[in-house]
Amino acid sequence: MRDSSLGRLALAARHPPLWARWLLTVVAFAVLILVAVIVVHDNSEGSSAPTRSEREAEVEANREGNVVVEEDQAPHSSPLRAGVSTRVALELAIATDARGRIRRGELTGPLQSVHCRSAGQPRAGRQAFHCTARSAGISYPFLGVLDEPMRELTWCKVDPSPVGSAPEVPVSPRCRT
């Protein structure tokens, strides 16, 4: 019994949920800033400019955070089957995606609902949708698009910036009209 508990802990450590990865990134960034402040404060010359290694560490932490967000926001596609409304088909596709993310530990489950609404009139044969997947009491925004000539649905999870509402890493053009 103890071996299976250790195995689950090892698996959880290798594949932490998305919120844990965000938290680790933010904590790592905060530690880097704290180290930079201490070094600058203790500098006998009184110079307030960060050292080259501090700047490089900050750039690397930002790059790694952006890679995680880009992977999380990557576009997914599926064909629009005949006889199913676009909104319903998109909700089903996002629900399937969200359940996969829950299985992989990227979202906290269980999935409660997915709702999509049209985001204006179609432009250039593309219809935009704003969707929300609710899982374990948390709302996750998604953008979706129907390419009418291709009869293809494409959607992206949106990771808003921790500071503001706009995404820090732009969402793929495939998920926008």
C-alpha distance (Angstrom), angle and dihedral (degrees) to the residues before:
residue distance angle dihedral
M1 . . .
R2 3.79 . .
D3 3.84 91.4 .
S4 3.81 92.1 55.2
S5 3.83 90.4 49.9
L6 3.79 90.1 51.0
G7 3.80 89.9 48.1
R8 3.80 91.5 52.5
L9 3.81 90.3 48.2
A10 3.81 91.3 49.7
L11 3.83 90.9 49.4
A12 3.82 91.5 48.2
A13 3.82 90.4 49.5
R14 3.82 91.6 52.3
H15 3.83 94.9 45.8
P16 3.80 108.9 29.9
P17 3.80 117.2 -179.0
L18 3.79 118.0 -95.0
W19 3.80 93.7 -103.3
A20 3.82 88.8 55.2
R21 3.81 91.6 50.3
W22 3.82 89.7 50.9
L23 3.79 90.5 47.4
L24 3.82 91.4 49.5
T25 3.80 90.9 49.3
V26 3.80 92.3 49.5
V27 3.82 92.0 45.8
A28 3.81 91.4 48.4
F29 3.79 90.2 49.6
A30 3.83 91.1 48.2
V31 3.81 90.5 50.5
L32 3.80 90.5 50.5
I33 3.79 90.5 51.2
L34 3.81 91.4 47.2
V35 3.81 90.9 51.2
A36 3.79 90.1 48.2
V37 3.81 91.6 50.8
I38 3.80 92.5 48.8
V39 3.79 93.3 47.8
V40 3.79 92.7 47.5
H41 3.80 92.4 45.6
D42 3.81 93.4 49.0
N43 3.80 93.2 45.2
S44 3.80 106.1 119.9
E45 3.82 92.3 -148.5
G46 3.81 91.4 58.7
S47 3.80 92.9 -129.9
S48 3.82 111.6 156.8
A49 3.82 95.9 -161.8
P50 3.81 114.7 110.4
T51 3.76 117.4 -116.9
R52 3.76 121.4 -106.7
S53 3.81 92.2 -107.1
E54 3.81 90.6 52.1
R55 3.79 91.7 51.6
E56 3.81 90.4 47.6
A57 3.82 91.5 49.2
E58 3.81 91.0 50.4
V59 3.80 92.1 48.8
E60 3.83 90.7 49.1
A61 3.82 92.7 48.6
N62 3.82 90.2 50.8
R63 3.82 91.7 47.0
E64 3.81 92.4 51.3
G65 3.81 91.7 48.1
N66 3.80 91.0 50.5
V67 3.83 91.5 50.3
V68 3.81 90.4 54.9
V69 3.81 91.3 49.3
E70 3.82 92.9 46.3
E71 3.81 90.5 52.9
D72 3.81 91.6 47.5
Q73 3.82 91.8 49.1
A74 3.82 95.7 45.1
P75 3.83 113.6 136.0
H76 3.81 121.2 -104.3
S77 3.81 125.2 -164.6
S78 3.77 141.1 -165.3
P79 3.81 134.5 169.8
L80 3.79 119.8 -98.1
R81 3.78 105.7 -120.7
A82 3.80 120.7 -141.7
G83 3.79 116.4 -99.3
V84 3.81 96.6 26.7
S85 3.78 122.0 102.0
T86 3.79 115.6 -116.9
R87 3.81 93.6 -121.0
V88 3.81 93.7 50.6
A89 3.82 92.7 44.7
L90 3.82 90.7 50.2
E91 3.82 92.0 48.0
L92 3.82 90.4 50.8
A93 3.82 92.0 47.5
I94 3.82 92.8 49.5
A95 3.82 90.7 45.8
T96 3.81 89.7 54.2
D97 3.82 90.2 48.0
A98 3.83 91.9 47.9
R99 3.81 92.2 50.2
G100 3.82 89.0 52.2
R101 3.81 90.0 50.4
I102 3.80 89.3 50.4
R103 3.83 91.1 50.8
R104 3.83 89.8 50.7
G105 3.81 91.8 47.9
E106 3.82 94.0 -113.5
L107 3.82 92.8 119.5
T108 3.77 131.3 28.3
G109 3.79 112.7 -113.8
P110 2.90 165.8 -103.9
L111 3.78 102.8 65.4
Q112 3.79 109.5 -128.8
S113 3.80 105.0 179.7
V114 3.79 148.0 -26.8
H115 3.80 121.8 -146.6
C116 3.81 127.8 -179.6
R117 3.78 131.4 -173.0
S118 3.76 131.3 -171.2
A119 3.81 114.5 -100.0
G120 3.79 101.4 -149.7
Q121 3.76 136.1 -60.7
P122 3.82 121.6 -28.1
R123 3.81 114.8 -93.7
A124 3.79 123.9 -159.8
G125 3.81 91.0 -11.3
R126 3.82 93.2 -51.5
Q127 3.82 124.9 114.5
A128 3.82 116.7 -161.1
F129 3.82 125.9 -146.6
H130 3.79 135.1 -171.1
C131 3.79 112.1 -147.6
T132 3.79 137.0 -177.8
A133 3.78 126.1 -157.8
R134 3.80 113.3 -161.6
S135 3.78 115.3 -155.9
A136 3.81 127.5 167.2
G137 3.80 89.0 -12.6
I138 3.81 93.7 -54.4
S139 3.81 122.3 115.9
Y140 3.80 116.5 -140.0
P141 3.82 117.5 -167.0
F142 3.81 121.2 -137.0
L143 3.80 132.5 -177.5
G144 3.79 119.0 -146.5
V145 3.78 136.3 -173.1
L146 3.78 133.7 -167.7
D147 3.79 113.1 -149.7
E148 3.80 96.3 -153.3
P149 3.84 99.0 -164.7
M150 3.83 91.3 48.9
R151 3.85 93.4 36.2
E152 3.80 88.0 -136.1
L153 3.80 129.3 142.7
T154 3.80 119.2 -147.8
W155 3.79 125.2 -176.6
C156 3.81 138.6 176.4
K157 3.78 131.4 -165.8
V158 3.81 109.9 -126.0
D159 3.80 119.8 -138.3
P160 3.80 106.5 -161.1
S161 3.78 118.4 -148.5
P162 3.82 112.2 -94.0
V163 3.82 88.0 -126.5
G164 3.81 102.7 43.0
S165 3.75 140.5 11.1
A166 3.81 98.5 -102.6
P167 3.81 117.9 87.0
E168 3.80 113.3 -101.5
V169 3.80 89.3 -147.5
P170 3.82 112.1 47.3
V171 3.80 117.5 -114.2
S172 3.81 115.1 -114.8
P173 3.82 114.6 -87.7
R174 3.81 86.5 -125.4
C175 3.81 87.7 72.5
R176 3.80 95.5 48.8
T177 3.79 132.0 67.9
